[in-house]
Amino acid sequence: MDATTATALIEGFDEQLQDLYREKELLETSLGISDAEDIIAMVRSLEEQLSALYADIATS
């Protein structure tokens, strides 16, 4: 691999890393969490709460 190719590759990785940090920052400022496992747990909890609400409505 020549220096030009290596430089382009490193710049590409750097851009990807910066994009990931921007996304993580957006999640943190919007939701108050940015860890993927915490977000998944939050979504699953919300799904369970919504299902319970629908079940309550259906039996009312």
C-alpha positions as CSV (number, residue, x, y, z in Angstrom):
1,M,0.0,0.0,0.0
2,D,1.4,3.3,-1.0
3,A,1.4,6.5,1.2
4,T,-1.5,8.1,-0.8
5,T,-3.7,5.0,-0.3
6,A,-2.8,4.8,3.3
7,T,-3.6,8.5,3.9
8,A,-6.9,8.1,2.1
9,L,-7.8,5.1,4.2
10,I,-6.9,6.8,7.4
11,E,-9.0,9.9,6.4
12,G,-11.9,7.6,5.7
13,F,-11.7,6.0,9.1
14,D,-11.4,9.3,10.7
15,E,-14.6,10.6,9.0
16,Q,-16.4,7.4,10.1
17,L,-15.3,7.8,13.6
18,Q,-16.3,11.5,13.7
19,D,-19.8,10.5,12.3
20,L,-20.2,7.9,15.1
21,Y,-19.3,10.4,17.7
22,R,-21.8,12.9,16.3
23,E,-24.5,10.2,16.4
24,K,-23.6,9.3,19.9
25,E,-23.7,13.0,20.9
26,L,-27.1,13.4,19.3
27,L,-28.5,10.4,21.1
28,E,-27.1,11.7,24.4
29,T,-28.6,15.1,24.0
30,S,-31.9,13.9,22.6
31,L,-32.6,10.9,24.9
32,G,-30.2,11.3,27.7
33,I,-28.5,8.0,26.9
34,S,-26.1,7.0,24.1
35,D,-25.2,3.4,25.0
36,A,-26.7,1.0,22.5
37,E,-27.7,-1.6,25.1
38,D,-29.4,1.1,27.2
39,I,-31.3,2.4,24.1
40,I,-32.4,-1.2,23.2
41,A,-33.6,-1.8,26.8
42,M,-35.5,1.5,26.7
43,V,-37.2,0.7,23.5
44,R,-38.2,-2.8,24.7
45,S,-39.5,-1.4,27.9
46,L,-41.6,1.1,26.0
47,E,-42.9,-1.7,23.7
48,E,-44.0,-3.7,26.8
49,Q,-45.7,-0.6,28.3
50,L,-47.5,0.0,25.1
51,S,-48.7,-3.6,24.8
52,A,-49.9,-3.4,28.4
53,L,-51.8,-0.2,27.7
54,Y,-53.4,-1.8,24.6
55,A,-54.4,-4.8,26.6
56,D,-56.0,-2.6,29.3
57,I,-57.9,-0.7,26.7
58,A,-59.1,-3.9,25.0
59,T,-60.4,-5.3,28.3
60,S,-62.1,-2.0,29.3
